[in-house]
Amino acid sequence: MILKCRNAMMAMNKILLDIILEDNHVLLRPLEASDIDYLLPFSIHEPELWKFSLVRANGKENLENYLRIAMQAKENQTEYPFIVYDKITGQYAGSTRFYDINFPFKTVQIGYTWYGSAFHGTGLNKHCKYLLLQFAFETLGMERVEFRADNTNERSKAAMLSIGCKVDGVLRSNMPTCDSDVRRDSIVLSILRNEWFDEVKENLKIKIA
């Protein structure tokens, strides 16, 4: 059984090498440390993008640290970060990633998602989520895709509900925030494999058409 799980993990890790996901609106490619040049304008001019983030990327030093942590997690095969390119505007828009990848349990989380304010409300996020969910369920064979957010982050909660997520519950005092004396409650949402194929995929496809 252990050997079978190990072989499955090796096969899946091979699939995760150099993923590129794209449609007519967006392209998601592996995030690299050199992408700092594309992301730095957001870091300097829109520091509020990381208000709810545990790892902030506001300012060049924080962005360098953010990228360094992401690259290490990718090397450890626990996370897979992407940079997001908006084909409509011809500009890089932000970043997102798979994390807490658990092949034996067939679960994964999607998060660390942020986009520049100019890309909010443009449909970009729904295109990204469609591609990520399709890959998770149809290529990786996941049974559950989970999402989490600060329970006070109304924008993130609305975005997750709009793509078809269901609320599992709230984890009270779940983790620290960048404000050392404050802990956050985390809302947990998810989409299950049967929900993806039964309704979420088609509904999301209609929304991005």
C-alpha positions, 0 to 999 in steps of 0.5 A: 500500500505504501509503495502504491501511494509513493508511486502515485505521488511520483507520477503526479509530481511529474504531471505537476512539472511546468504546467501551463494552463490557458484559455482565450482569456488567461494564461497561468504558467509556473511562477519564477523568482525572475517574475519580480519585474512583472509583479513589483508595480503591484507591490509598490503601488497596491500594498492593500492587495495583501491586507489579509495575507499571512505572507505579505508582498507589499514593497520590494523586500517583502515581494522578494521574500514572498517569491523565495517562500513560493519557490521553496514550497515548489521545490518541496513539492507541497505547493505549485505557484502560478503567475497569471497573464491576462491575454485581453490586456496583454499584462501580468495580473497577479498570482495564484497556486495549488497548495497543501497537495495531498495525493494519497488523500486526493485533496488540494487547496487553491489559494494565495490568490491576488490580482491587481485592482484593474483586473477585479470584476473583469471575469479573470478570476473565474477563468483562472478558477475554471482552469485550476479546478479542471486540472485538479479534478480531471488531470490530477484526479482529486476528490476535493478542492478546498479554499480558505480565507479570513472570515472577514474578507468579504471579497474573497468569500463572495468570489468563492461562492460565485464559482460554486464553492460550498461552505464547510464551516469556520475554524475559530482562531485558526492562525495568526495574522501579520499583526502579531497580537491578532488571530484570524477565524478562517472560513473553509469552502470546498468543491467535491469531485461529483459537484464539479462534474454534476453542476459546478463545471457547467455553471462556471463554463456558462459564466465565463462564456 
